[in-house]
């Protein structure tokens, strides 16, 4: 049976929409981004514990004293593990996506409930939207809206829309037909019947749909961290890519706390706003007053929230000044202008990115650093959402990405090289010194080669060129994961004295940690060594000529790069810039060499 080119058709359709409806997507992006930025600014403005108190008062009003205390304790825990800012970013994403979803879902649900033909037409569409793997929605989102929060929000809306539509339709259909007939018999218009009879009685079911929308939105927003969506999703993505158990647990626990809070609050809100819910809650409430079931009156809760909001505002107005040291006037050439830097979680990329973050801050700029998957990073730069990145391996490893996006990118040249790609084994593995020696020894290595990120150019070369050149396809399976998971497996295998073959490159700090053998490449399948290049979006040099000039002159020796990588690695996850500062402070004059202002 001939292959149906469905993927090619889909790709062509997405390209057509992007090329012909670009202005529409730009308007959508501007609106959604504006909503997110405004809400995020509101949530980030108060001191964390004050906002936690406001949210706890809301839980107290809706569910009682026990819920209020637990809510404050949970949110205080998020603050204590340094995930508050990320949690508020995630909450902003969830709320914006939820509001837009409800605005779309409720009218569609009402329409479907009142017209069975519409319901029949919507059902397969909703099935498709709900069963399609959530990650797939991120791909067209990147093409239409670039990287950042907006594609994550749009993908979240698409993924979480079906339960909102379904529950709204179900709630209205479940309203007793005799009540509707009675309303119509008294001359009530269809609109009044909907607003005064059907929707009030269907409200508990509709609110259950809203609750499901919020839960699905929260799960999808976390996934969007891999395309620069930020928030707790970025923390989870970082933890996965670097196999950081501690960060993963902290970020995951913060997601759980946020999900539980939103679930309980929205569930209680449905009871409060529904006449049937209020009646059921009143009938179920225990007689007599108990401290742990106390719920304040609405007026008391509003007064408490307003008081805390005023305190939060007063802290921001009269609180301490920013603890950051001021940039000397002679060095302040950035004047607070923002620069967006992207990176992939490779050691030299992390080290060089945080080096430039520190350099730009010392020159008065406001750099923002975001981790991406390699494909999303190139797409983001080509769309102008990322200003530059410092870890493109050219002309070999990232050749496919460069050929695809080179018309939208500027190459500022190599700042380190030559590099080399290799397969590596521990030195205790005997009789395996070259890639040719791997043939026929697949059982010895469990039939697998431990790889890194699936989007890395090295992985594509290994699959498309190296394995074929040495006849290793079929005998070995390349496992994908992350650089950190590969290093973790290498460390475990060395401790157990087990044979293992991994993908590695030079320079890399792990060669100084373990006794390893680089497998020779007599056929030259890996190609010549790359240079580590800095790439920037088209037009960045015109916007920031001084920064572009610094990047074009940027060079590091092997000793400097390995020392920088070691300092960042030693500082640990979340403290990369501290490691860079210590490394720079030990090298007087290096800042002026890399970013001169004279």
C-alpha positions, 0 to 999 in steps of 0.5 A: 500500500503506498504511503499516504503523505499526511505529514507532508500535507499537514506541514504544508498547511501549517506553512501556508497559514503562517505565511498568509495569516501572519498578521492575525497570529501577531494580533493574537500573540499581542493580546494573549501576551498582554493579558499574561504580562498584566496578570503576572505583574499583579501576582509578582508585585506583592511580597510572597507571604503577603500574597500567600495570605491573600490566597489563604483568606480566599480559601478560608472564605470558600472552604473554612479555617482548615483549608485556609491554614493548609493553603497558607502552609502549602504556599509558604512551602513553595516560597521556602523552596524558592519556587514562588516566582515560577509558581506565580508565572505558572498561575498566570499562564493557567488563569489566562488560558482558563479564562479564554477557554471558558469564554470559548467553551461555554457558548459552544456548549450552549449551542451544542445543547440547543442544536443536536446537529451542532453537537454531532459535528462538535463531538469528533472534533472534541474527541480529536482535540482531547486524545491527541498527545498534548506535546503535539500542540506545541509544534504548530504553536511554535511556528505560529507564535514563536517561543515563549508563553504564548504558544504554551497558552494557545496549546493549553487552550486547545487541549483543555477546551473539550471538557468545558464544552462537554460539561456545559452541554451536559449540564444544560441537557440535564435540566428538567424538561418540564421546568423548561416547558413551564417557563415557555408556557408562561411566555418566557423568551428562549434567552430568558429561559437560558439565563434564568432557568437552564444556566442556574440549574446547570451551574454545578455541572458547568463549574465541574467543567471549569474545574477540569479545564483548570486541571488540564491547563495546569498539566499542559502549562508544565509541558510548555516549559520546554518551549520557553513557557517559563514557570514551574514547567521550566523548572521541571524541564531543567530538572529532567534534562539535568537529572536533578532529583532535588529540583525535580522534587521541589518543582513537582511538589510546587505543582501539586500544591498549586493544583490542590489549591486550585482544585479545592477553591474552584470546587468550593466556588461552584458551590457558592455561586450555584443556588442548588449548591448553596442550598445543599451546603446549608443542609449539610452544614453541622449544627453549632459553631466549630472553630475548624469549620468557621467561614467568614462572611463575604464582607469580612473576607473582602476586608481581610483581602483589601487590608493585606493588599494595602500592606503588600502595596505599602511594602512595595512603596516603602520597602527596602531598595533593590539589594543589587549593587548599582552599576557604575555610571561609566560602565552602565552602557545598557541603561536597563535594556532587555536582552533575551538569551537562549541556551540548550543544557550542554555544559559549554552552553550553560557556562558561556550563557551565564558568563554573558548574563553576568557580563551584560548585567555588569554593563547595565543591561537586563538579560533574561536567560531561558533554556530551550530544546535545540529545535525550539531555540533555533525556531525562536531565534529565527522568529526574533523571540531570542536575541542570541545563543552561544552554543551552535556547533558548526559546520557539522553538528548543527548543520541541518538547523543552520541550513534551515534557518540561516536566512533569519540568523547571523553567525558571529563566528566561533569563540572556541574550537576545534571541537570533536564528537566521539563515542567513548568507553571507560578505559577498563573496556579491553579490545575496543579502541575504535568505532570499527571494534564495536562491530560484533560486540553488541551483547557486551554493551547490552546492544545500546549506545547511551545518547543525549537529547534527541534534537541534538545534531550529534544524535542525528549524525550518529543515526544517519552517518556513523552507525551506517559507516561502521555497520552498527545499525541493527546491532546497537540501539541508540537511547535518547534522553539528556546530557545529564542522564547520559553522564549519570549512566556513565557514572553508574556503569563505571562504579559497577565496572560494567561495559558502556559506550556513550556519546561525548564530545571534547572539550568536556569536564567529565574527561578529567573526572574519569579515565575514558577512551575516545574511540578512534574514527578511521573512516572520518564519519564524524567529520572534522571538528566544529567550532562553537559559534555564537548565533543571533537573530537577524537585526540584533546587531542593528539594535544592540551594536555594542553587544554584537561587537563584544560577541563577535570578538568573544574568545575563550581558550581551552583552559579558560573554558574548562575552568569556567565549566568546572566553576559552574558545575561546582556551584550547582544547579540554580547557582550557575551565575554565582560560579561565574562571578567567582570565576571572573573575580579570580581573573582581574581584567577579564571583564574589560577584555570581553566587554570593553566600554572604553 
